[in-house]
Amino acid sequence: MSQIPTLDITRFDSDRDAFVAELGAAYRQWGFAGIRNHGIPQADIDGAYDVFKAFFALPDETKRKYHVAGSGGARGYTPFGVETAKGSKHFDLKEFWHIGREIADDSKYRDVMAPNLWPSEVEGFRERGYGLYQALDNLGSRVLSALALHIGLPEHFFADKTNFGNSILRPIHYPPITTDDIPNVRAGAHGDINFITLLVGASAAGLEVQSHDGDWVPFTSDADTIVVNIGDM
């Protein structure tokens, strides 16, 4: 069985044609690729994880203060038992938070991009969380440049179409399963509805990718690797 590749994104600068071809091949075969040497310091990732863990450790009633009913979870907190994968019998066993792009209140996009919420109970949440958002946003733009070249478009074709895009950073807490009557699936099988998704190295194994042949292939990335997959767009 072939393996989902992990690519060195610094080769986009040193051997551009080869990197673009390898990335395109990975997306055509798998829809997934690992990206290493991405330039995001591990200390920044760890710092963001620290504040996210601190938030999820708060009492349930405190976390629910940041749940915006009727918003579809666009910003702030979404508790357990809310999100269910399409076609799944069981809801996903996870809680999560959404951080979106910071825009001016008089922006023409404000009516479709709600302002962020920031939990006052966790020191440094805004600084750490939005810092990681910006770092991943910049990395995503580099990947889109390579993708544009692969499909015969100018390198910066997507730049003015995504610079105000409603991208979100979603820290997720998957709790341990402690009883036998809960399905051992934290998030059901699904396709991402967006353009591309960036996944920071998980703290545990579990991610599986379905091949064109229908086989499920485990993909556990190294700590210094960020997984980037294609969405339905």
CYANA upper distance limits for C-alpha pairs under 8 A (distance plus 0.5 A):
  4 ILE  CA     26 ALA  CA      7.56
  4 ILE  CA     30 TRP  CA      7.34
  4 ILE  CA     32 PHE  CA      7.40
  4 ILE  CA     33 ALA  CA      6.75
  4 ILE  CA     34 GLY  CA      8.21
  4 ILE  CA    219 PHE  CA      7.84
  5 PRO  CA     26 ALA  CA      7.18
  5 PRO  CA     33 ALA  CA      6.06
  5 PRO  CA     34 GLY  CA      6.72
  6 THR  CA     33 ALA  CA      6.16
  6 THR  CA     34 GLY  CA      4.52
  6 THR  CA     35 ILE  CA      6.14
  6 THR  CA     36 ARG  CA      7.43
  6 THR  CA    225 THR  CA      8.34
  7 LEU  CA     19 PHE  CA      8.19
  7 LEU  CA     22 GLU  CA      8.31
  7 LEU  CA     23 LEU  CA      7.98
  7 LEU  CA     33 ALA  CA      7.57
  7 LEU  CA     34 GLY  CA      6.43
  7 LEU  CA     35 ILE  CA      5.58
  7 LEU  CA     36 ARG  CA      6.66
  8 ASP  CA     19 PHE  CA      8.48
  8 ASP  CA     35 ILE  CA      6.43
  8 ASP  CA     36 ARG  CA      5.55
  8 ASP  CA     37 ASN  CA      6.39
  8 ASP  CA     38 HIS  CA      8.28
  9 ILE  CA     13 ASP  CA      8.41
  9 ILE  CA     19 PHE  CA      7.91
  9 ILE  CA     35 ILE  CA      6.70
  9 ILE  CA     36 ARG  CA      6.85
  9 ILE  CA     37 ASN  CA      6.68
  9 ILE  CA     38 HIS  CA      6.79
 10 THR  CA     14 SER  CA      7.19
 10 THR  CA     37 ASN  CA      7.00
 10 THR  CA     38 HIS  CA      8.04
 11 ARG  CA     15 ASP  CA      5.46
 11 ARG  CA     16 ARG  CA      6.57
 11 ARG  CA     18 ALA  CA      8.37
 11 ARG  CA     19 PHE  CA      6.42
 12 PHE  CA     16 ARG  CA      4.81
 12 PHE  CA     17 ASP  CA      8.17
 12 PHE  CA     19 PHE  CA      6.07
 12 PHE  CA     20 VAL  CA      7.62
 12 PHE  CA    146 ALA  CA      7.95
 15 ASP  CA     19 PHE  CA      6.84
 16 ARG  CA     20 VAL  CA      6.57
 17 ASP  CA     21 ALA  CA      6.66
 18 ALA  CA     22 GLU  CA      6.67
 19 PHE  CA     23 LEU  CA      6.55
 19 PHE  CA    146 ALA  CA      8.40
 20 VAL  CA     24 GLY  CA      6.55
 20 VAL  CA    146 ALA  CA      5.91
 20 VAL  CA    147 LEU  CA      7.42
 20 VAL  CA    149 LEU  CA      7.45
 20 VAL  CA    150 HIS  CA      6.28
 21 ALA  CA     25 ALA  CA      6.62
 21 ALA  CA    150 HIS  CA      7.08
 22 GLU  CA     26 ALA  CA      6.69
 23 LEU  CA     27 TYR  CA      6.81
 23 LEU  CA     33 ALA  CA      7.62
 23 LEU  CA    146 ALA  CA      8.19
 23 LEU  CA    147 LEU  CA      7.97
 24 GLY  CA     28 ARG  CA      6.63
 24 GLY  CA    147 LEU  CA      7.23
 24 GLY  CA    150 HIS  CA      6.50
 25 ALA  CA     29 GLN  CA      6.61
 26 ALA  CA     30 TRP  CA      6.14
 26 ALA  CA     31 GLY  CA      6.89
 26 ALA  CA     32 PHE  CA      6.76
 26 ALA  CA     33 ALA  CA      6.50
 27 TYR  CA     31 GLY  CA      4.37
 27 TYR  CA     32 PHE  CA      6.07
 27 TYR  CA     33 ALA  CA      7.49
 27 TYR  CA    229 ASN  CA      7.95
 27 TYR  CA    230 ILE  CA      7.48
 29 GLN  CA    211 SER  CA      7.86
 29 GLN  CA    212 HIS  CA      7.47
 30 TRP  CA    209 VAL  CA      8.09
 30 TRP  CA    210 GLN  CA      8.09
 30 TRP  CA    211 SER  CA      6.42
 30 TRP  CA    212 HIS  CA      7.72
 31 GLY  CA    229 ASN  CA      5.94
 31 GLY  CA    230 ILE  CA      5.74
 32 PHE  CA    209 VAL  CA      8.48
 32 PHE  CA    227 VAL  CA      7.50
 32 PHE  CA    228 VAL  CA      6.42
 32 PHE  CA    229 ASN  CA      4.77
 32 PHE  CA    230 ILE  CA      7.08
 33 ALA  CA    227 VAL  CA      6.26
 33 ALA  CA    228 VAL  CA      6.09
 33 ALA  CA    229 ASN  CA      6.90
 34 GLY  CA    221 SER  CA      7.56
 34 GLY  CA    225 THR  CA      6.51
 34 GLY  CA    226 ILE  CA      6.17
 34 GLY  CA    227 VAL  CA      4.80
 34 GLY  CA    228 VAL  CA      6.71
 35 ILE  CA    225 THR  CA      5.93
 35 ILE  CA    226 ILE  CA      5.62
 35 ILE  CA    227 VAL  CA      6.42
 35 ILE  CA    228 VAL  CA      7.50
 36 ARG  CA    224 ASP  CA      6.72
 36 ARG  CA    225 THR  CA      5.11
 36 ARG  CA    226 ILE  CA      6.93
 37 ASN  CA    224 ASP  CA      7.93
 37 ASN  CA    225 THR  CA      8.01
 38 HIS  CA    139 LEU  CA      7.48
 38 HIS  CA    225 THR  CA      8.15
 38 HIS  CA    226 ILE  CA      8.04
 40 ILE  CA     44 ASP  CA      7.60
 40 ILE  CA     45 ILE  CA      7.98
 40 ILE  CA    135 ALA  CA      7.01
 40 ILE  CA    136 LEU  CA      8.44
 41 PRO  CA     45 ILE  CA      7.23
 42 GLN  CA     46 ASP  CA      6.53
 42 GLN  CA    224 ASP  CA      7.86
 43 ALA  CA     47 GLY  CA      6.45
 44 ASP  CA     48 ALA  CA      6.74
 44 ASP  CA    128 ARG  CA      7.80
 44 ASP  CA    131 GLY  CA      8.31
 44 ASP  CA    132 LEU  CA      7.38
 45 ILE  CA     49 TYR  CA      6.72
 45 ILE  CA    132 LEU  CA      7.19
 46 ASP  CA     50 ASP  CA      6.64
 47 GLY  CA     51 VAL  CA      7.19
 47 GLY  CA    128 ARG  CA      6.81
 48 ALA  CA     52 PHE  CA      6.78
 48 ALA  CA    125 PHE  CA      7.94
 48 ALA  CA    128 ARG  CA      5.34
 48 ALA  CA    129 GLY  CA      5.96
 48 ALA  CA    132 LEU  CA      7.23
 49 TYR  CA     53 LYS  CA      6.50
 50 ASP  CA     54 ALA  CA      6.71
 51 VAL  CA     55 PHE  CA      6.76
 51 VAL  CA    122 VAL  CA      7.03
 51 VAL  CA    123 GLU  CA      8.00
 51 VAL  CA    124 GLY  CA      7.39
 51 VAL  CA    125 PHE  CA      5.93
 51 VAL  CA    128 ARG  CA      7.79
 51 VAL  CA    129 GLY  CA      8.22
 52 PHE  CA     56 PHE  CA      6.86
 52 PHE  CA    125 PHE  CA      7.80
 52 PHE  CA    129 GLY  CA      8.39
 52 PHE  CA    171 PRO  CA      7.25
 53 LYS  CA     57 ALA  CA      6.66
 53 LYS  CA    173 HIS  CA      8.45
 54 ALA  CA     58 LEU  CA      7.26
 54 ALA  CA    122 VAL  CA      7.15
 55 PHE  CA     63 LYS  CA      7.94
 55 PHE  CA    119 PRO  CA      8.25
 55 PHE  CA    121 GLU  CA      8.19
 55 PHE  CA    122 VAL  CA      6.82
 56 PHE  CA     63 LYS  CA      7.96
 56 PHE  CA    173 HIS  CA      7.52
 58 LEU  CA     62 THR  CA      6.91
 58 LEU  CA     63 LYS  CA      6.95
 59 PRO  CA     63 LYS  CA      6.97
 60 ASP  CA     64 ARG  CA      6.66
 61 GLU  CA     65 LYS  CA      7.20
 62 THR  CA     66 TYR  CA      8.31
 63 LYS  CA     67 HIS  CA      7.84
 63 LYS  CA     77 TYR  CA      7.37
 64 ARG  CA     77 TYR  CA      7.40
 64 ARG  CA     78 THR  CA      8.41
 64 ARG  CA     79 PRO  CA      7.73
 66 TYR  CA     76 GLY  CA      5.97
 66 TYR  CA     77 TYR  CA      5.80
 66 TYR  CA    117 LEU  CA      7.66
 66 TYR  CA    119 PRO  CA      7.93
 67 HIS  CA     73 GLY  CA      7.90
 67 HIS  CA     76 GLY  CA      6.45
 67 HIS  CA     77 TYR  CA      5.17
 67 HIS  CA     78 THR  CA      6.34
 67 HIS  CA     79 PRO  CA      8.09
 68 VAL  CA     72 GLY  CA      8.49
 68 VAL  CA     73 GLY  CA      7.30
 68 VAL  CA     75 ARG  CA      8.05
 68 VAL  CA     76 GLY  CA      7.52
 68 VAL  CA     77 TYR  CA      7.92
 69 ALA  CA     73 GLY  CA      8.33
 71 SER  CA     75 ARG  CA      8.19
 73 GLY  CA     77 TYR  CA      7.28
 73 GLY  CA     78 THR  CA      6.33
 73 GLY  CA     98 HIS  CA      7.72
 74 ALA  CA     98 HIS  CA      6.93
 74 ALA  CA    114 ALA  CA      7.95
 75 ARG  CA     97 TRP  CA      7.58
 75 ARG  CA     98 HIS  CA      5.27
 75 ARG  CA     99 ILE  CA      6.55
 75 ARG  CA    100 GLY  CA      7.37
 75 ARG  CA    114 ALA  CA      7.48
 75 ARG  CA    115 PRO  CA      7.98
 75 ARG  CA    116 ASN  CA      6.40
 75 ARG  CA    117 LEU  CA      7.05
 76 GLY  CA     97 TRP  CA      5.72
 76 GLY  CA     98 HIS  CA      5.66
 76 GLY  CA     99 ILE  CA      7.40
 76 GLY  CA    116 ASN  CA      7.37
 76 GLY  CA    117 LEU  CA      5.86
 76 GLY  CA    118 TRP  CA      7.97
 77 TYR  CA     95 GLU  CA      8.16
 77 TYR  CA     96 PHE  CA      6.44
 77 TYR  CA     97 TRP  CA      4.97
 77 TYR  CA     98 HIS  CA      7.14
 78 THR  CA     82 VAL  CA      7.61
 78 THR  CA     95 GLU  CA      6.26
 78 THR  CA     96 PHE  CA      5.88
 78 THR  CA     97 TRP  CA      6.66
 79 PRO  CA     94 LYS  CA      7.95
 79 PRO  CA     95 GLU  CA      5.26
 79 PRO  CA     96 PHE  CA      7.26
 80 PHE  CA     92 ASP  CA      8.13
 80 PHE  CA     93 LEU  CA      6.77
 80 PHE  CA     94 LYS  CA      5.87
 80 PHE  CA     95 GLU  CA      5.34
 81 GLY  CA     91 PHE  CA      6.10
 81 GLY  CA     92 ASP  CA      6.96
 81 GLY  CA     93 LEU  CA      7.10
 81 GLY  CA     94 LYS  CA      7.88
 81 GLY  CA     95 GLU  CA      8.50
 82 VAL  CA     91 PHE  CA      7.29
 82 VAL  CA     92 ASP  CA      8.07
 83 GLU  CA     91 PHE  CA      6.37
 83 GLU  CA     92 ASP  CA      6.31
 84 THR  CA     88 SER  CA      7.02
 84 THR  CA     90 HIS  CA      7.13
 84 THR  CA     91 PHE  CA      4.73
 84 THR  CA     92 ASP  CA      5.80
 84 THR  CA    187 ALA  CA      8.36
 84 THR  CA    188 GLY  CA      7.85
 85 ALA  CA     91 PHE  CA      7.53
 85 ALA  CA     92 ASP  CA      7.48
 85 ALA  CA    187 ALA  CA      7.55
 85 ALA  CA    188 GLY  CA      5.77
 85 ALA  CA    189 ALA  CA      7.13
 85 ALA  CA    190 HIS  CA      6.52
 86 LYS  CA    190 HIS  CA      7.14
 88 SER  CA    188 GLY  CA      6.98
 88 SER  CA    189 ALA  CA      8.32
 90 HIS  CA    183 PRO  CA      8.25
 90 HIS  CA    188 GLY  CA      8.50
 91 PHE  CA    187 ALA  CA      8.44
 91 PHE  CA    188 GLY  CA      8.45
 92 ASP  CA    185 VAL  CA      7.64
 92 ASP  CA    186 ARG  CA      5.83
 92 ASP  CA    187 ALA  CA      5.25
 92 ASP  CA    188 GLY  CA      6.87
 93 LEU  CA    174 TYR  CA      6.87
 93 LEU  CA    175 PRO  CA      7.91
 93 LEU  CA    185 VAL  CA      7.52
 93 LEU  CA    186 ARG  CA      5.04
 93 LEU  CA    187 ALA  CA      6.99
 94 LYS  CA    172 ILE  CA      7.09
 94 LYS  CA    173 HIS  CA      6.09
 94 LYS  CA    174 TYR  CA      5.27
 94 LYS  CA    175 PRO  CA      7.40
 94 LYS  CA    186 ARG  CA      6.74
 94 LYS  CA    187 ALA  CA      7.94
 95 GLU  CA    172 ILE  CA      6.38
 95 GLU  CA    173 HIS  CA      5.88
 95 GLU  CA    174 TYR  CA      7.42
 96 PHE  CA    170 ARG  CA      6.89
 96 PHE  CA    171 PRO  CA      6.13
 96 PHE  CA    172 ILE  CA      4.84
 96 PHE  CA    173 HIS  CA      6.56
 97 TRP  CA    169 LEU  CA      8.45
 97 TRP  CA    170 ARG  CA      6.04
 97 TRP  CA    171 PRO  CA      6.10
 97 TRP  CA    172 ILE  CA      7.27
 98 HIS  CA    168 ILE  CA      6.64
 98 HIS  CA    169 LEU  CA      6.18
 98 HIS  CA    170 ARG  CA      5.36
 98 HIS  CA    171 PRO  CA      7.54
 99 ILE  CA    116 ASN  CA      6.65
 99 ILE  CA    117 LEU  CA      8.21
 99 ILE  CA    129 GLY  CA      7.96
 99 ILE  CA    130 TYR  CA      7.68
 99 ILE  CA    133 TYR  CA      8.00
 99 ILE  CA    168 ILE  CA      5.96
 99 ILE  CA    169 LEU  CA      5.53
 99 ILE  CA    170 ARG  CA      7.11
100 GLY  CA    113 MET  CA      8.40
100 GLY  CA    115 PRO  CA      8.16
100 GLY  CA    116 ASN  CA      6.78
100 GLY  CA    133 TYR  CA      8.41
100 GLY  CA    166 ASN  CA      7.12
100 GLY  CA    167 SER  CA      6.51
100 GLY  CA    168 ILE  CA      5.05
100 GLY  CA    169 LEU  CA      6.92
101 ARG  CA    116 ASN  CA      8.41
101 ARG  CA    164 PHE  CA      8.18
101 ARG  CA    165 GLY  CA      8.28
101 ARG  CA    166 ASN  CA      6.87
101 ARG  CA    167 SER  CA      7.02
101 ARG  CA    168 ILE  CA      7.53
102 GLU  CA    115 PRO  CA      7.48
102 GLU  CA    116 ASN  CA      7.69
103 ILE  CA    107 SER  CA      7.02
103 ILE  CA    110 ARG  CA      7.90
103 ILE  CA    115 PRO  CA      8.19
104 ALA  CA    110 ARG  CA      8.13
105 ASP  CA    110 ARG  CA      6.75
106 ASP  CA    110 ARG  CA      7.43
109 TYR  CA    113 MET  CA      6.50
110 ARG  CA    114 ALA  CA      6.73
110 ARG  CA    115 PRO  CA      8.29
113 MET  CA    166 ASN  CA      7.15
118 TRP  CA    125 PHE  CA      7.49
118 TRP  CA    126 ARG  CA      6.57
119 PRO  CA    125 PHE  CA      7.58
124 GLY  CA    128 ARG  CA      6.36
125 PHE  CA    129 GLY  CA      6.06
126 ARG  CA    130 TYR  CA      6.22
126 ARG  CA    131 GLY  CA      8.48
127 GLU  CA    131 GLY  CA      6.36
128 ARG  CA    132 LEU  CA      6.84
129 GLY  CA    133 TYR  CA      6.85
130 TYR  CA    134 GLN  CA      6.70
131 GLY  CA    135 ALA  CA      6.84
132 LEU  CA    136 LEU  CA      6.63
133 TYR  CA    137 ASP  CA      6.53
133 TYR  CA    168 ILE  CA      8.21
133 TYR  CA    169 LEU  CA      6.39
134 GLN  CA    138 ASN  CA      6.72
135 ALA  CA    139 LEU  CA      6.87
136 LEU  CA    140 GLY  CA      6.53
136 LEU  CA    198 LEU  CA      7.76
137 ASP  CA    141 SER  CA      6.87
137 ASP  CA    167 SER  CA      8.45
138 ASN  CA    142 ARG  CA      7.11
139 LEU  CA    143 VAL  CA      6.94
140 GLY  CA    144 LEU  CA      6.67
140 GLY  CA    196 ILE  CA      8.21
140 GLY  CA    198 LEU  CA      7.79
141 SER  CA    145 SER  CA      6.75
141 SER  CA    159 ALA  CA      7.60
142 ARG  CA    146 ALA  CA      7.10
143 VAL  CA    147 LEU  CA      6.70
144 LEU  CA    148 ALA  CA      6.45
144 LEU  CA    158 PHE  CA      7.27
145 SER  CA    149 LEU  CA      6.97
145 SER  CA    155 GLU  CA      5.37
145 SER  CA    156 HIS  CA      6.20
145 SER  CA    157 PHE  CA      7.90
145 SER  CA    158 PHE  CA      7.69
146 ALA  CA    150 HIS  CA      6.78
146 ALA  CA    155 GLU  CA      7.28
147 LEU  CA    151 ILE  CA      7.01
148 ALA  CA    152 GLY  CA      6.89
148 ALA  CA    153 LEU  CA      5.48
148 ALA  CA    154 PRO  CA      6.82
148 ALA  CA    155 GLU  CA      6.14
148 ALA  CA    156 HIS  CA      7.89
148 ALA  CA    157 PHE  CA      7.05
148 ALA  CA    158 PHE  CA      7.79
149 LEU  CA    153 LEU  CA      5.75
149 LEU  CA    154 PRO  CA      6.56
149 LEU  CA    155 GLU  CA      5.92
153 LEU  CA    157 PHE  CA      6.88
156 HIS  CA    160 ASP  CA      8.49
157 PHE  CA    161 LYS  CA      8.33
158 PHE  CA    162 THR  CA      6.65
159 ALA  CA    163 ASN  CA      6.41
160 ASP  CA    164 PHE  CA      8.40
161 LYS  CA    165 GLY  CA      7.61
174 TYR  CA    186 ARG  CA      6.77
177 ILE  CA    182 ILE  CA      7.67
177 ILE  CA    184 ASN  CA      7.65
191 GLY  CA    231 GLY  CA      7.23
191 GLY  CA    232 ASP  CA      7.50
192 ASP  CA    197 THR  CA      8.11
192 ASP  CA    230 ILE  CA      8.01
192 ASP  CA    231 GLY  CA      5.18
192 ASP  CA    232 ASP  CA      6.57
193 ILE  CA    231 GLY  CA      5.91
193 ILE  CA    232 ASP  CA      5.40
193 ILE  CA    233 MET  CA      7.16
194 ASN  CA    230 ILE  CA      8.37
194 ASN  CA    231 GLY  CA      5.28
194 ASN  CA    232 ASP  CA      6.26
194 ASN  CA    233 MET  CA      6.05
195 PHE  CA    230 ILE  CA      6.67
195 PHE  CA    231 GLY  CA      5.21
195 PHE  CA    232 ASP  CA      6.93
195 PHE  CA    233 MET  CA      5.37
196 ILE  CA    228 VAL  CA      7.22
196 ILE  CA    229 ASN  CA      6.08
196 ILE  CA    230 ILE  CA      5.09
196 ILE  CA    231 GLY  CA      5.66
197 THR  CA    227 VAL  CA      8.43
197 THR  CA    228 VAL  CA      6.00
197 THR  CA    229 ASN  CA      5.77
197 THR  CA    230 ILE  CA      6.99
197 THR  CA    231 GLY  CA      7.42
198 LEU  CA    226 ILE  CA      7.03
198 LEU  CA    227 VAL  CA      6.09
198 LEU  CA    228 VAL  CA      4.99
198 LEU  CA    229 ASN  CA      7.18
199 LEU  CA    226 ILE  CA      6.07
199 LEU  CA    227 VAL  CA      5.40
199 LEU  CA    228 VAL  CA      6.80
200 VAL  CA    225 THR  CA      7.63
200 VAL  CA    226 ILE  CA      5.38
200 VAL  CA    227 VAL  CA      7.08
201 GLY  CA    220 THR  CA      8.43
201 GLY  CA    221 SER  CA      6.39
201 GLY  CA    222 ASP  CA      6.90
201 GLY  CA    223 ALA  CA      5.58
201 GLY  CA    224 ASP  CA      7.47
201 GLY  CA    225 THR  CA      6.55
201 GLY  CA    226 ILE  CA      6.33
201 GLY  CA    227 VAL  CA      7.86
202 ALA  CA    220 THR  CA      8.18
202 ALA  CA    221 SER  CA      7.98
202 ALA  CA    223 ALA  CA      8.02
205 ALA  CA    219 PHE  CA      8.36
205 ALA  CA    220 THR  CA      6.12
206 GLY  CA    218 PRO  CA      7.60
206 GLY  CA    219 PHE  CA      8.22
206 GLY  CA    220 THR  CA      7.73
207 LEU  CA    218 PRO  CA      6.50
207 LEU  CA    219 PHE  CA      6.19
207 LEU  CA    220 THR  CA      7.04
208 GLU  CA    216 TRP  CA      6.42
208 GLU  CA    217 VAL  CA      5.76
208 GLU  CA    218 PRO  CA      4.78
208 GLU  CA    219 PHE  CA      6.11
209 VAL  CA    216 TRP  CA      5.98
209 VAL  CA    217 VAL  CA      5.70
209 VAL  CA    218 PRO  CA      6.91
209 VAL  CA    219 PHE  CA      7.41
210 GLN  CA    214 GLY  CA      6.23
210 GLN  CA    215 ASP  CA      5.95
210 GLN  CA    216 TRP  CA      4.95
210 GLN  CA    217 VAL  CA      6.70
211 SER  CA    215 ASP  CA      5.82
211 SER  CA    216 TRP  CA      6.92
211 SER  CA    217 VAL  CA      7.68
221 SER  CA    225 THR  CA      6.41
221 SER  CA    226 ILE  CA      7.91
221 SER  CA    227 VAL  CA      7.82
